[in-house]
Amino acid sequence: MSVSTAAADQSLCTPLPVLGRDVTVPLVTGGEVTYAALDYAASAPALQRVWDDVAAYAPYYGSVHRGAGYLSQLSTDLFENARGTVAEFLGCRAGDQVVFTRSTTDSLNLLARAIPAGCQVFVFETEHHASLLPWQHADVTYLDAPRTPGQAVEILERALADRDPYGPALVCVTGASNVTGELWPVRELAAAAHAHGARIVLDAAQLAPHHPVSVTDLDVDWIAFSGHKLYAPFGSGVLAGRADWLQAAEPYLAGGGASRRVTRREDGGVAVEWHESAARHEAGSPNVIGAYAIAAACKALTEAGWDTLVAREQHLIAKVRAGLAEVPEVRVLSLFGDDAPRVGVLSFVVDGWNSSHFAAALSAEYGIGVRDGLFCAHPLVRTLLGTDPETQGECGAPEAAPGEKSLNAIRVSFGAGTPDEHVDRFVNAVRELVRDGAKWQYRTEEGRCVPAV
């Protein structure tokens, strides 16, 4: 093996340093074990680089946009520079705006408030609730779940062909499913939307932490994502894209920062002149720590190199899929088929097991953190499971007792900070639980399975 090949193999096997990588947790069977965090799709751990950058800035924290003091000016510079870093990370076009929000959910609700009157919205039923639900007060069409990427494009084209060709329209689509991890044909869907005079917003919450995402390359109009999934869990998100609809809309929140000029009217009321910049939708004191953390994560991922990050994640995906394939009782959920490209997110069910029971045993007996339930994508999971909505509880609240047939699913998810050992332990734990059963007794408490005392 050459030196260069050896170095490449070594880089492939080295996860990025994250907080919590050495945390130990107790097992109900006795002793402790290093915690295996395999719930990245919900919230990824903070990159050590992000934490260090935030800690270095923290003593200099000050008010943003409003202070004459040095710390306020420094914080303002960091906040606005973070906006530029995110724009570069997302390949934004000249004139695009980057608005800092609380999360993907907040970003898409902001856009839903900014769409023009009479706008028709098209969204697949397979979306996460963050991108499925904000449009209910608009003229929304929910599209059936496709079974291939090509079918997704066909379904969208048929729906757009029937719309009012003279009115505004918006398509909302995910980049990678938070349930199956499968990649959606974003570029093709964007082309279909634009061919029919519609715009498109990309929910990149699950895509941005795993793959490079570019407004320009994908030819989308907006991108939304969350910091807490991008290794920057400090309560911040992003909506980036075209400025015109955002500038024309009333501010998402009314208050200081969003207003350029406020005066009293002769009739006793108040006249407001709103900003046309991103500040229009950032009323109140902004989350400068969150914005700075997102920018730090963008830099860290870019410097680590997407080719290396993607290759390493595909290595982990192959490990998980190969391990689960060896257990006949396990069925991995898929919309587009087993060979569909995906990120490090897989959901599955186990014959004879309630999913909450299985997830509880993984945690209590092996120190492995996964997620069970409907993953805030109820219509999609029910489609994949073939279950009746009337038999389902709320997200994460199973209706079946431990040991009975599962009505929900189990999700394992991982990323740039996941070591091979965590994936190996997970695969071995699944194999042992299916073969030998749980070593501990469990009971149902407030709709969840927990270890019996």
N, C-alpha and C positions, 0 to 999 in steps of 0.2 A: 504493500500500500504506500502510495506517495505521501509526502508531507502535506501537500495541499488537500488530498482526499481525506487524510486523517483529521485535518483541521475542520473540514466540512462536516464530517461525521460527528465530531465532538460538538460543534455548534448546533447540530440538529438535535442532540440529546440534552442540551442545556436550557432549562426553562429560564425565563426572565425572573429576577428576584421580586417577590411580592411580600407584602405584610402578612403575617400569620403562618408563614411556611414552617415555622418550628413550634407552633402551638400544639400542646398535647391535651387530650380530652380523656375522661374516665370511661371505662367500659363496664357494662352491668355485670359482666362475667369476671371482673377483677382486673386490676392493672390499668395502665394508660397507654395511649398510642398517639402518634402524630396525626393530627386531623387532616383528612383528605377532603378538601373543599372541591366538590364536583357539582356545584350549582351556579356556575359562572353565568348562565343565561338569565338568572334573576339579578344577581349583583356580583361582579367580579371583584376580587381583592385588589386593593390599591397597589400599584407598582411601587417598589421601594424608591425608585427614581422620583415618582410623583410626590410621595410623602416627604422625601428629602427636600425637594424644591419648595413645597408648601411650608415646611418647617423653617427653611432659610428665610422665607419672605415674612413669616408670621410676626416677628418683632417690628416690622415696618408697616404693618397693616394700618390703613387709614381710610377716611371717607373718600368716596369716588365722585369726581366731577364737581364737587362743591367747595373744596377747601383750598385756601391759599398756602397752607403749610406744606413743608417738604414731604411729609409722609402721605398727605393727600395727593400731592402731585405725583409722587412715586406710584401710589396705588392706581391712580388714573392711568398713568402710562402703562403699567402692567396689565390693567384691564383691557385697554384698547389694543395693546400689542397681542394679547391673547386672542382678540377678535381676528387680527391679521394672521396669526398662526393657524387658527381653525380654518380660515378662508383658504389658506395655502394647502392645508391638509386635505380639504375637500375639493380642491381644484376649482374653486369658484371663478365665475366669469367677472369681467369688469362690470361694475354697477350692481352686482349681487350684494345682498345684505346678510350679515350674520347676527342673529338675535339670540342673546342668552336667555334661556328659560329655566324651568326647574327640572324638566325631564322630557322624554319623547312624548308622553301623554300631554304635557303642558304645551309643547311645540305644536302638536297637531290640533289641539283645541284652539290655540291662537290662530292657526291658519283657517280653521273652520269659522272663526269669527270674522275673518278678513275676506272671505270669498264674496264676489259681487252678488248683488241681488239676482235671483233667478238662476243661479249657477246649478248645473246638474253635476252630481257627484257619483262616481262609480267605484265601488270597493268590493273586493272578493270576500265571501263569508269566511274565508280561511285566515283572516287577519287576526292579530292580537287585538284585544279590546281597545288598546290605546289608539289604534287606527281604524277600528270597526265602528266605534260608538260616537265620536265627536260630531258626525254629520247628520244626526237624526232630525235636526231642525231645518235641514236643507232638502232639496229635491234629490234624494239619494236612491240609487239602485244597487241592491246587493246581488253580486254575481255568484253563481254556483261554483262549487269547488272543482277545479280542473284536475285531471288525472295525468296530464303530461304538460311540460312547459309549452309545447306548441298549442295544446288545447287552451291554455290560459290566454294566449294571444288571440286565438280564434273567438273565444267567448267575449273578450273585450271588444274586438272589432265588430262583432254582431251587435253588441249593446250600443256602441258608439254610432253605428250606422243608423240606428233608430232614433237618435236624439235630435233635438232641435238644432239644426246646423248653424243658426245665427246667434245662439246664446252662449254664455261662458260654460265651460265644463272642466271638471277636475277628476283625475284618476288617482286613487291612493293605493299603493301596493307595498308589500314588504320586500326587503332584499334577501333575507334568509329567515325561514320559519323558526319561531321560538319553540315549536313543538318537535318538528322533524329535523331541523337544521338544513333542510334542502334549500338550494339557491334558486331564486326565481329569475325568469328571463327579463330582467329590468330594462336592458337596452332595447329589446324587441317590443316590450310593452310601451316604452316611451315613444318609439317610432310609430306605433299604432295610434297612440293618443294624439300625437302631433299631426299625423296624417288626417285625423278627423277634427282638427281644430281644438283639441282639448289640451289641458296642462296635466302634469303628473307630479305627485309628491312621493318621495321614497322614504319609507320607514326603515332606517338603517340601524336600528337599535341592536339587532343581532348580526348585522353584516360588518359594520365599521370596526368592531373589535377583532375581526378575523381576516378581513380582506381590505385592500385599498379601495376607497370609494371616492369617485370623482364626479362632481356635477357635470363637468364638461364632457368627460369620456362616456358617461352613461346617458347624457343629454336629457337629464331630468330638470324640472323647474325648481323643486325644493328638495332638501334632505333634512330629516329630523333624526336625532339620536340623543342618547343619555350618557352623561359622564359616568354614572355608577356601573355601567356595563363596559365602559372603555377604560377600566382600571383607575378611575378618578372619582371615587364615591364621596363627593362633597355636595350633593344636592343641586346639580346644575345640568342643563341640557342645551341643545342648539336647534334652531331652525335657520337654515341657510338657503338662500336662493333669490329669485326675482323680487325686485323692490316694489313694483307698481301696485300690486294688490295690497301690499302691506302699507304703503304710503297713503293709499286711498281710503283705507279702513279706519274706523274709530279705534283709538288705542284699546288694546286688550285689557289693560288696567288704567284707570284714570288717577293721576297723582303727580307728585313731584318727579322731575326727571323726564317725563313724557311731554311736558308742556314747555313751549318756548316763551310764551307771553300770555299773561292772564290779566284781564282788566274788568272793571265793573261797567256794566251797561247802564244806560239811562233808565231802563225799566227796573233797575235794581238787581238784575241777574249778573251772571259772570260770562264774559267772552273769553274763549281759549284758542290760542294758536298752537297747534301741536307740532312737535318735531317731525321732520320727514326722514330722518336717519333711523337706525335701529333703535335708538333711545325712545322712539314713539311707543314701542311695546315693551319697554323695560322700566316702567314706573317704580318709584321707591328706590331704596338703597340696594344696589345690585350685589349679587353674591360673588364678590371679587375672588374669594378663595376658590369657589367652585369653578369659575371661569379660568383662573390661573392653573388649576389642577387639570382641567381638560386640555389646555394648551400644553402643559408638561407631558401629559400622556400622548398627545399627538406627536410631539417631538421624540419621545422615547420609542414609540412604535416605528416611526419613520427611520430613526437612526439604527434600530435593531435590524431593519431590512425585511421588507414584506416577503421576499422570496424565501428567506430562512424561516420566518414565522409560519408561513403557510405550509411549507414542507414539513416542519415539525408537527404541526397540528394534524396534517394528513396522516403522518406516522401514528399519532395517538388514535385517530379515528379508525384506522385499519386494525389496531390492536383491540379496540373495544368491539368492533363489528365481528372480528374473527373469534373473539372470546365468547360473545353472546351467541354466535352461530353454532357453537359447540354444545349449547344447552337447548334441547328440543322444546322444552316448556316455555322458552322465551320467544315472544313475537315482537320484532321491532316495527314500529309504525312508520309508514311511508305514504306519501301522496303521489310522488312521481316514479316510484320504483326503487329497488335496492341499489341500483347503479347510479342513481342521481347524485350529482355533486352536492356536497354539503359542508357546513362548518361543524365545529365540535359540539353539536347538540343532537342527542338521540333520545327518543321516548320509546318505551316498551311496556308490555304487560307480561305477566308470568302466570301460566295456567295453574289454577288452584290457589292462587294467592290474591288477597286484597292488597291493592297497591300501597295503601297507607301502612299496613302491617309490614310489608316488605321493606319499605323505606325506613320505618322505625327500627327494624332489625339491623339494617345496614348501618344506621347511626349508632344504636346502643351497643351492638356486639362487635362492630368493626371500625367505628370511628369515621364513617364515610357519610358526608352530607350530600344528599341528592334532593330532588323535589318530587312530590306526588300530587295528583289532582287533575285539573283541567287546564292549568297553566294560563289562565286569563285568555283562553282561546276556545271557549266552550263549543261553538259550532264545529270548529275543525276537529277537535278531539272526539266529539260525538260521531262525526262522519267517519273518522278513522277506526273507532271502536264499534261502529254500527249499533249504537245504543239509543234508547228512547229518551228524549229530553226530560220526560216526566219522572224518570227514575234517578236523575242526577241531582246531587246537592250543590251547594256553592263550591267555588274553586277550592280544592284541597280538603273538602269535607266529605268523606266516603259515606255511602249509605249501607254498605255491607259490613258485617262483623269480621274480625280477623279470621282468616282461613277460608272465607267464602270467595266466590268469583268476584274479580275486581270490576268496578264500574268506572274507575279512573285509570290513570297511567302513571308510570314512573319516568322521570327525566334525569338523565345524566348529562352534564355539560362541563366543558373544560376549555382551556385556552393557553395563552402564552406563558402563564406561570405554573402550569401543571407538570409535575415531574412524572416520569414513567412509573414510579413506584405506586402512585395513587391510582393510576389506571390498572396496573397489575393487581393491586389489592381489591379493587372494585370487581374485576372479572372473576377473581378467585372467590370473593364473597358471594357473588351471584351463584356460582357453581355449587358452593357449599350449602347455601340456604336451600336451593332447590333439591339438592341430594339428601341433606340431613335434616332439614327443617330448622326452625329457630331454637336456640338454646335456652331462651328465656320466655316467660309468660308475659303476655301483653293484654291490655284492656283498652276499651274505648273511653276517652275523656273529652268532652266537648267536641265530639265529632271526629276526633283523631285517635289513632292507635299510639299508645305510650307504654313503656315498660311498667309492668305491675311492680309495686313496691315489694 
